[in-house]
Amino acid sequence: MTTLVDRFVWERVLRAAEMPNRARFVALVLATFCTPPESGSVAYPGIAKLATAAELSERSVRLNLDWLRDAGWVTRTKQVRRPRQGSLDEYRLSLPDGIRPLVLLETARPEASK
């Protein structure tokens, strides 16, 4: 089971996690499309729009979104196919099983000056 999380917490944890660079980039671009409801953790840009924003091919975006879904970083909550317009799926940002955001955030923060 994955954990839904606020966009900004998700971005911090994502930056500290190990993953392919292109997957991380697609994830961060996807986050820019998040909407305010539910702490800004819902996005539905469509593959073509996401590919344009990331300056990647649609195939590369699809492959990296698949990787992110399989790893638990995003959850596809709605799958919409529009004739002649492509897909407009809805994604929620999530944390994979075993990722505890507070632990990762604490390790990612620089130590306070003494």
Secondary structure, DSSP 4 states (H G I P E B T S, - for coil): --EE--HHHHHHHHHHS---HHHHHHHHHHHTTEESHHHH-EE---HHHHHHHHTS-HHHHHHHHHHHHHHTSEEEEE--EETTTEE--EEEEEE-TT--HHHHHHHHSPPPP-
